[in-house]
Amino acid sequence: MARRLRALLSALSVTVLTLTVSTATASAAEAPDQGAPAYYDSGHAPVPYMGWNTYYAGFLPYSTDPDKYLGAQSIKRVARHLVDSGLTAAGYDIVWLDGGWNLAATESGGDPVSHSMGRDAQGNLRYDPERWRFDPAEPADAATNGLRQLTDYLHSLGLKAGIYTDAGPDIPTSCGVSSGGHYKQDADQFVAWGFDALKVDFLCGVTADLDPVTTYRAVSQAVAGRMILNICNPVTTDWGDYPLERTAIHSYSFGATIADSWRTGTDSAFYNSDGNEWTYFKRALGVNSYHPEANGPGHYNDPDYLLPTHGLTFEEARTQFGMWAIMSAPLIIGTDVTAFDAATTDLFKNPEVIAVDRDPLAIQGVRVAGSGLEVWSKRLSVRGTRAVALFNQTDSDAPITVNFADTGLAGTVRVRRLWERQDAGSFQTSYTATVPKHGVVLLKLTGAESVLGDNLGGDASASPAIVRQGATQIAFVRGGDGALYQQRSSDGAWPQQWTKLGGPVRGTILGQPAAVVTSDKRLDIFVRGTDNAIWQRTYTGRKWGPWLCRGGSAADAPGIAWTSPDSWTLFVTGTEGRVKYRTQSSGWSDLGSPTNGVVYGRPSAVAGPGHRIDVAVRGNDDHLYFQTLTGGQWSGWQLGDGTISGSPTLTATGTGMSVFARAADYKLWRRDFSGGQWGGWYQPASWASDTFTGALGVAPTPDGKIAAVVAGTDGHVHLATL
């Protein structure tokens, strides 16, 4: 199958205030420095893009049906239909030309194998002006009556124009158009022709044995954010014995930093229906769900096109549409919209389903319960709301129940059915609906955010930290204004009062603070300043000292392995994605990164007996990696297993150490190190999916447990005991 003025604050200038959450809407840039790289955002797709593509619709370069002959007249006809049918108003505003656009108007022209029009003497891509004659009453002329005139027409209708190429070299037996060796030249040409979106395939790339990572990075640099960029490596193990890192399943590991979207699997069907489209849909859904954490505003997992009428029943097509919306996927219809009946057209115009897909947080929903009869949940931007899919993969109609606790909601929950666009009423703990075979019931739930533990209040804009100093616990967090705040417990109670500590540069910090306690009299905190340097501040004699710069150039918050004020090691993720470290007496050194990739988020570190230090990071493949210093030697990066979606948190325990991380199901998971080896992952009880963001802050308790603070989805800091 073919186919993202340094200012020192006075130690005495602190302000005591009660922080409140200022809005009921979560930010689309929620905790951007929590376990995340510099994700791609061209600015052209702040929410998942929508449109129509020519390929599965049967618009072919040599179709004998004039309405399906891939050329200016058929595209104008579809464009007009998109507008007149209301599909454009619903959001389907990209008209995307797939393969074949550059072939000769007749099969006797162009390259003898591919029929491509090739390139001119200056290396510019050519197309047949007869195929793209915009005004049939005027002479065929690429300069005055061709693609530029077509894109101008599309723009006049409120539409955008998309085009297609391949990342590989010109191999006529593998692809009809290719941009290998001409990435910048072709991107310039597409922009000059008025195109707004570009799909880049990998068929000739596969034939030429190119590396997808380096190849697509070069493509992205050439496009330079001027068009929506969809990278489409369709290779999977179905194609043969290909290494994982060269397949579509691996594209998440780099696509989120270089493109608006990336294909997560092979094509969602054959060009000609073979009756197995339901199976292919489930395959596409499965592989697209592997790494939901890669999805976000401006960068999207792409499970391929919507295929109503292409081997799917109406119910199955509705299910595909609904599940793509739950996953915040691009919505590109791949079949002939001009042949839709009224019911199909109305289905794909459903504004409430489209609103779920295009929610500004762009969180990809995940399965939270069941197998075969499943519940999927997606947190929406308005706090206390979830989109839920009750998904029936079986061959019989069946009831499916959503327990509201599984979605992170509590209290009375209002239920709205999205297909019907009707309220179902209010319910206390759950809601049950009968779901047709191969069907999905889409719901919107509105209730109260349910976050485990005690609510400490605050306006958390990054992950918090916590320490214990004697009988007092102290929590720290970056507030909504960017400043560092602290709150101290008193006699085991939290006053809900936060004290403003400011920050080392312009009174603010970035990311999660790292705090350590040496004794009842000393506390140290390390932060990333807005200058990206690491700063330290010490609390002794019941007052805070000045900020001290520890240097470095950090892309995220620091991690600290602390033994004493005279023995500590500081870790950061450098701006190039490699781990850097320094001690109290040394400069910065390079610790590298796992698999020669980059590190996402901040490192976490812990000091053990015998000068042992352990460091944990999230690699760009979303795996957990460890490195250990013993006897003065670093071990090299070791795979820690599991798929995580935030920075890991290491902490010492009475029997060794533990690591915590938010995983791909958006729940908290834990592993323990004891007796010289790591145990398996397990879930602490009662943590529902997607009720906190970022990473944990932890501190041991006197009874051998662990106090953990998180930034809850309600915007507050929460404290739980693990």
Backbone hydrogen bonds, N-H to C=O, Kabsch-Sander energy under -0.5 kcal/mol:
donor,donor_aa,acceptor,acceptor_aa,energy
3,R,1,M,-1.0
7,A,504,P,-1.0
13,S,10,S,-1.5
14,V,12,L,-1.7
15,T,500,K,-1.1
17,L,15,T,-0.5
17,L,498,W,-2.6
19,L,17,L,-0.6
22,S,20,T,-0.5
26,A,24,A,-0.5
26,A,381,S,-3.1
30,E,27,S,-1.2
34,Q,31,A,-1.8
35,G,33,D,-0.9
39,Y,37,P,-1.7
40,Y,256,A,-3.2
51,G,331,L,-2.2
52,W,94,I,-3.1
53,N,333,I,-2.4
54,T,96,W,-1.7
58,G,55,Y,-1.8
59,F,54,T,-1.7
60,L,58,G,-1.3
60,L,68,K,-1.0
63,S,60,L,-1.3
68,K,65,D,-2.1
69,Y,65,D,-0.9
70,L,60,L,-2.7
71,G,69,Y,-0.9
72,A,131,R,-1.8
75,I,71,G,-2.0
76,K,72,A,-2.2
77,R,73,Q,-1.8
78,V,74,S,-2.1
79,A,75,I,-2.6
80,R,76,K,-2.3
81,H,77,R,-1.9
82,L,78,V,-2.8
83,V,79,A,-1.8
84,D,80,R,-2.9
85,S,81,H,-2.8
86,G,83,V,-1.1
87,L,82,L,-0.8
88,T,82,L,-2.3
90,A,86,G,-1.5
91,G,87,L,-0.6
91,G,88,T,-1.3
92,Y,87,L,-2.3
93,D,50,M,-0.7
93,D,91,G,-1.8
94,I,50,M,-0.8
95,V,93,D,-0.5
95,V,160,K,-2.7
96,W,52,W,-3.0
96,W,94,I,-0.7
97,L,95,V,-0.6
97,L,162,G,-2.7
101,W,98,D,-0.9
103,L,100,G,-1.5
104,A,115,H,-2.7
109,G,106,T,-1.9
111,D,116,S,-2.1
115,H,111,D,-1.8
117,M,102,N,-2.0
120,D,124,N,-2.2
123,G,120,D,-2.1
126,R,118,G,-2.6
128,D,103,L,-0.5
131,R,128,D,-0.5
132,W,128,D,-1.4
133,R,130,E,-1.2
134,F,132,W,-0.9
134,F,145,N,-1.5
138,E,135,D,-2.1
141,D,139,P,-0.6
145,N,141,D,-3.1
150,L,146,G,-1.8
151,T,147,L,-2.8
152,D,148,R,-2.0
153,Y,149,Q,-1.8
154,L,150,L,-2.5
155,H,151,T,-2.6
156,S,152,D,-1.9
157,L,153,Y,-1.1
157,L,154,L,-0.8
158,G,155,H,-1.6
159,L,154,L,-2.6
160,K,93,D,-3.5
162,G,95,V,-2.8
163,I,197,A,-1.9
165,T,199,K,-2.2
167,A,201,D,-2.3
171,I,169,P,-0.9
174,S,171,I,-2.8
175,C,171,I,-1.9
179,S,166,D,-2.6
180,G,168,G,-2.5
182,H,179,S,-2.9
186,D,182,H,-3.1
187,A,183,Y,-2.4
188,D,184,K,-2.5
189,Q,185,Q,-1.9
190,F,186,D,-2.8
191,V,187,A,-2.2
192,A,188,D,-2.4
193,W,189,Q,-2.1
194,G,191,V,-1.3
195,F,190,F,-2.5
196,D,161,A,-3.4
197,A,161,A,-1.5
198,L,228,I,-3.1
199,K,163,I,-2.6
200,V,198,L,-0.5
200,V,230,N,-2.8
201,D,165,T,-3.0
201,D,199,K,-0.6
202,F,232,C,-0.6
206,V,202,F,-2.4
207,T,203,L,-1.9
208,A,204,C,-2.2
209,D,206,V,-1.6
210,L,205,G,-2.7
215,T,211,D,-2.3
216,Y,212,P,-2.7
217,R,213,V,-1.9
218,A,214,T,-1.7
219,V,215,T,-1.9
220,S,216,Y,-2.6
221,Q,217,R,-2.3
222,A,218,A,-1.7
223,V,219,V,-2.5
224,A,220,S,-2.6
226,R,223,V,-1.9
228,I,196,D,-2.7
230,N,198,L,-2.9
230,N,228,I,-0.6
231,I,229,L,-0.5
231,I,261,S,-2.2
232,C,200,V,-2.9
239,W,236,T,-2.0
240,G,237,T,-0.9
242,Y,240,G,-1.8
246,R,243,P,-2.1
247,T,244,L,-2.0
248,A,235,V,-3.5
250,H,247,T,-1.3
251,S,248,A,-1.7
253,S,250,H,-1.8
254,F,251,S,-1.5
255,G,251,S,-3.6
256,A,252,Y,-0.9
257,T,254,F,-1.5
258,I,255,G,-1.4
259,A,255,G,-2.0
260,D,229,L,-1.3
261,S,229,L,-1.7
262,W,300,Y,-1.6
263,R,231,I,-2.3
264,T,302,D,-2.0
273,S,271,Y,-0.5
280,Y,276,N,-2.2
281,F,277,E,-2.6
282,K,278,W,-2.1
283,R,279,T,-2.0
284,A,280,Y,-2.6
285,L,281,F,-2.7
286,G,282,K,-2.3
287,V,283,R,-2.3
288,N,284,A,-1.9
289,S,285,L,-1.0
289,S,286,G,-0.7
290,Y,287,V,-1.1
294,A,291,H,-1.6
295,N,292,P,-1.7
296,G,299,H,-2.3
298,G,45,A,-0.8
299,H,296,G,-2.5
300,Y,260,D,-2.1
302,D,262,W,-2.4
306,L,332,I,-2.6
309,T,312,L,-0.6
310,H,307,L,-1.6
311,G,309,T,-0.8
317,A,313,T,-2.7
318,R,314,F,-2.3
319,T,315,E,-2.0
320,Q,316,E,-2.5
321,F,317,A,-2.3
322,G,318,R,-2.6
323,M,319,T,-2.8
324,W,320,Q,-2.5
325,A,321,F,-1.9
326,I,322,G,-2.1
327,M,323,M,-1.7
328,S,325,A,-1.5
329,A,324,W,-2.4
331,L,49,Y,-2.3
332,I,330,P,-0.8
333,I,51,G,-2.8
333,I,331,L,-0.6
334,G,306,L,-3.2
337,V,335,T,-1.0
339,A,336,D,-1.5
340,F,337,V,-1.1
345,T,341,D,-2.3
346,D,342,A,-2.7
347,L,343,A,-2.2
348,F,344,T,-2.0
349,K,345,T,-0.7
349,K,346,D,-0.8
350,N,347,L,-1.4
354,I,350,N,-2.1
355,A,351,P,-2.0
356,V,352,E,-1.2
357,D,353,V,-2.1
358,R,354,I,-2.5
359,D,356,V,-1.2
362,A,359,D,-1.9
365,G,326,I,-2.5
365,G,363,I,-0.6
366,V,377,S,-2.1
368,V,375,V,-3.2
369,A,375,V,-1.4
373,L,371,S,-0.8
374,E,372,G,-0.6
374,E,391,F,-2.9
375,V,369,A,-2.8
376,W,389,A,-2.5
377,S,366,V,-2.8
378,K,387,A,-2.3
380,L,385,T,-1.8
383,R,24,A,-2.9
383,R,381,S,-0.6
385,T,382,V,-1.3
386,R,445,L,-2.1
387,A,378,K,-2.7
388,V,443,L,-2.6
389,A,376,W,-2.2
390,L,388,V,-0.5
390,L,441,V,-2.7
391,F,374,E,-2.4
391,F,389,A,-0.8
392,N,390,L,-0.5
392,N,439,G,-2.8
393,Q,372,G,-3.3
393,Q,391,F,-0.7
394,T,372,G,-0.5
398,A,435,V,-2.2
400,I,433,A,-2.6
402,V,431,Y,-2.7
403,N,401,T,-0.6
404,F,402,V,-0.6
404,F,429,T,-2.3
406,D,403,N,-1.6
407,T,403,N,-0.6
407,T,404,F,-1.2
408,G,405,A,-1.1
409,L,404,F,-2.0
410,A,448,A,-2.3
413,V,427,F,-3.3
414,R,446,T,-2.8
415,V,425,G,-2.8
416,R,444,K,-1.9
417,R,422,Q,-3.0
418,L,416,R,-0.6
418,L,442,L,-2.5
419,W,442,L,-0.5
421,R,417,R,-1.1
422,Q,417,R,-1.8
424,A,415,V,-3.0
425,G,415,V,-1.0
427,F,413,V,-2.6
431,Y,402,V,-1.6
433,A,400,I,-2.1
435,V,398,A,-3.3
435,V,433,A,-0.5
438,H,392,N,-0.9
438,H,394,T,-1.1
439,G,436,P,-2.1
441,V,390,L,-2.1
442,L,440,V,-0.6
443,L,388,V,-3.0
444,K,416,R,-2.3
445,L,386,R,-3.0
446,T,414,R,-2.0
447,G,384,G,-3.1
448,A,410,A,-2.0
450,S,408,G,-2.4
451,V,449,E,-0.6
454,D,719,L,-3.0
456,L,454,D,-0.7
456,L,717,V,-3.2
457,G,717,V,-0.6
458,G,19,L,-0.9
460,A,715,G,-2.3
461,S,478,R,-2.8
462,A,478,R,-0.5
465,A,476,F,-2.3
467,V,474,I,-2.0
469,Q,472,T,-3.5
470,G,468,R,-0.5
472,T,469,Q,-1.8
474,I,467,V,-2.7
475,A,487,Q,-2.7
476,F,465,A,-2.7
477,V,485,Y,-1.9
479,G,477,V,-0.6
479,G,483,A,-3.1
482,G,479,G,-2.0
484,L,502,G,-2.9
485,Y,477,V,-2.5
486,Q,499,T,-2.3
487,Q,475,A,-2.1
489,S,473,Q,-2.8
490,S,493,A,-3.3
493,A,490,S,-1.9
498,W,17,L,-2.0
498,W,496,Q,-0.5
499,T,486,Q,-3.6
500,K,15,T,-4.0
501,L,484,L,-3.5
501,L,499,T,-0.5
502,G,484,L,-1.2
505,V,508,T,-1.0
507,G,503,G,-0.6
508,T,505,V,-1.7
509,I,482,G,-3.0
510,L,528,R,-2.7
514,A,526,F,-2.5
516,V,524,D,-2.7
518,T,522,R,-1.5
519,S,522,R,-1.1
522,R,519,S,-0.7
523,L,539,Y,-1.6
524,D,516,V,-2.8
525,I,537,R,-2.5
526,F,514,A,-3.1
527,V,535,W,-2.4
528,R,510,L,-0.8
529,G,527,V,-0.6
529,G,533,A,-3.1
530,T,508,T,-0.5
532,N,529,G,-2.1
534,I,551,G,-2.8
535,W,527,V,-2.8
536,Q,548,L,-2.9
537,R,525,I,-2.3
539,Y,523,L,-3.6
540,T,538,T,-0.6
540,T,543,K,-2.0
541,G,521,K,-0.5
543,K,540,T,-1.4
544,W,11,A,-0.6
545,G,538,T,-3.0
548,L,536,Q,-3.0
550,R,534,I,-3.7
551,G,534,I,-0.5
554,A,532,N,-3.4
555,A,573,T,-3.5
556,D,573,T,-0.6
559,G,571,F,-2.5
561,A,569,T,-2.9
562,W,560,I,-0.7
563,T,564,S,-0.5
563,T,567,S,-2.5
564,S,567,S,-1.9
567,S,564,S,-2.0
569,T,561,A,-2.4
570,L,582,R,-3.3
571,F,559,G,-3.1
572,V,580,K,-2.3
574,G,572,V,-0.7
574,G,578,R,-3.5
575,T,553,S,-1.1
577,G,574,G,-2.4
579,V,592,G,-2.7
580,K,572,V,-2.8
581,Y,589,S,-2.3
582,R,570,L,-1.9
584,Q,568,W,-1.1
589,S,581,Y,-2.9
591,L,579,V,-3.4
592,G,579,V,-0.8
596,N,593,S,-1.2
597,G,594,P,-2.7
599,V,577,G,-2.3
600,Y,618,R,-2.8
601,G,36,A,-0.6
601,G,599,V,-0.5
604,S,616,A,-2.1
606,V,614,D,-2.0
608,G,612,R,-3.7
611,H,608,G,-0.6
612,R,609,P,-1.0
613,I,629,L,-1.6
614,D,606,V,-2.3
615,V,627,Q,-2.6
616,A,604,S,-2.8
617,V,625,Y,-2.3
618,R,600,Y,-0.7
619,G,617,V,-0.6
619,G,623,H,-2.6
620,N,598,V,-1.4
622,D,619,G,-2.1
624,L,642,G,-0.7
625,Y,617,V,-2.3
626,F,638,Q,-2.7
627,Q,615,V,-1.9
629,L,613,I,-3.0
630,T,628,T,-0.6
630,T,633,Q,-2.2
633,Q,630,T,-2.1
635,S,628,T,-1.9
638,Q,626,F,-3.1
640,G,624,L,-4.0
641,D,624,L,-0.5
644,I,622,D,-3.0
644,I,642,G,-0.5
645,S,662,R,-3.9
646,G,662,R,-0.7
649,T,660,F,-2.5
651,T,658,S,-2.1
653,T,656,G,-2.3
656,G,653,T,-0.6
657,M,673,F,-1.6
658,S,651,T,-2.6
659,V,671,R,-2.5
660,F,649,T,-2.2
661,A,669,W,-1.9
663,A,661,A,-0.5
663,A,667,K,-2.5
664,A,643,T,-1.3
666,Y,663,A,-2.2
669,W,661,A,-2.4
670,R,682,Y,-2.6
671,R,659,V,-2.1
673,F,657,M,-3.8
674,S,672,D,-0.6
674,S,677,Q,-2.3
675,G,655,T,-0.6
677,Q,674,S,-1.2
679,G,672,D,-2.8
682,Y,670,R,-2.2
687,W,684,P,-1.0
688,A,686,S,-0.9
689,S,406,D,-0.8
690,D,666,Y,-2.1
691,T,666,Y,-0.5
691,T,688,A,-0.7
693,T,711,A,-2.4
697,G,709,V,-2.2
699,A,707,A,-1.9
701,T,705,K,-2.6
704,G,701,T,-1.9
707,A,699,A,-3.3
708,A,720,A,-3.3
709,V,697,G,-2.9
710,V,718,H,-2.0
711,A,693,T,-0.7
712,G,710,V,-0.8
712,G,716,H,-2.9
713,T,691,T,-2.0
715,G,712,G,-2.0
717,V,457,G,-2.9
718,H,710,V,-2.3
719,L,454,D,-2.5
720,A,708,A,-2.9
722,L,706,I,-3.3
